[in-house]
Amino acid sequence: MNSVATVSVNRRHLYLLRISIGVIYLWFGALKFFPGISPAEDLAIHTINKLTFGIIPQPVNIVLLAIIECIVGGLLITGKYVRAALVILFSHMACTFTPLLFFPDLSFKYAPYGFTLVGQYIMKNIIIICAALVIWPKKGQS
C-alpha cells in the first residue's frame, strides 16, 4: 500500500519559510565576518580545513563561508535564483554534518545518541534541510 499524502500550503507560509531560512543564513554568515563573534567559527574553520586538506588558509576559509552563507541568505530573502540558492544550501548542509565524523569528541557526550551542544547545533540543520525541501520551486518557477 503506497499512498502519498498531499498537503495544501498557504503561499504566505512558504514565503515566510523562505524568508526565515534566508534571515538565518544571512545572520549566521554575517557573524563570520567578525572574528570571535560566531559561536560556530572554530568548528567551521577546522571542518573546512579537514574537507579541503588545508589547501584554503584559515583566515580565508571562514570569509569564503561567510560570503557563501550571506549570498544564500540574500537570494532567499529577495526570492531571486531560489533554486540555485537551495542547491548551494543543500551542499552546505551536507558539509555541516561532517564534524559528527571528523570531531566526534566535540559532537557527542555519549555516541551516537548523546549530543553535546555542538552536536545539537549540527543536528538542528535537519530542520533547515526539510524546510528547504518544502520551499523548493515547482517546475516553471525560479
CORTAHU-V568155 format. One record per pair of residues at least 4 apart in sequence whose ideal C-beta (glycine too) atoms are under 6 Angstrom apart, sorted by the first residue. I is the first residue (numbers start at 1). J is the second residue. Records with the same first field share a line. If there is no record, write none. Layout:
I=J + J
This chain:
9=13 + 14
14=135
17=131 + 135
18=76 + 135
19=77
21=76 + 131
22=73 + 76 + 77
23=27
24=28
25=29 + 69 + 72 + 73
26=70 + 73
28=69
29=66 + 69 + 70 + 73
31=37 + 38
32=38 + 62 + 65 + 66
33=66
40=44
43=99
44=65
45=58 + 62
47=98 + 99
48=52 + 61
49=54
50=102
52=56
56=60 + 61
72=85 + 88 + 89
75=80 + 81 + 85
76=85
81=85
82=137 + 142
83=137
86=132 + 136
89=132
93=125 + 129
96=122 + 125
98=102
99=103 + 107
100=107
103=107
104=108 + 111
106=118
107=118 + 119
108=114 + 119
109=114 + 116
110=114
115=119 + 120
137=141
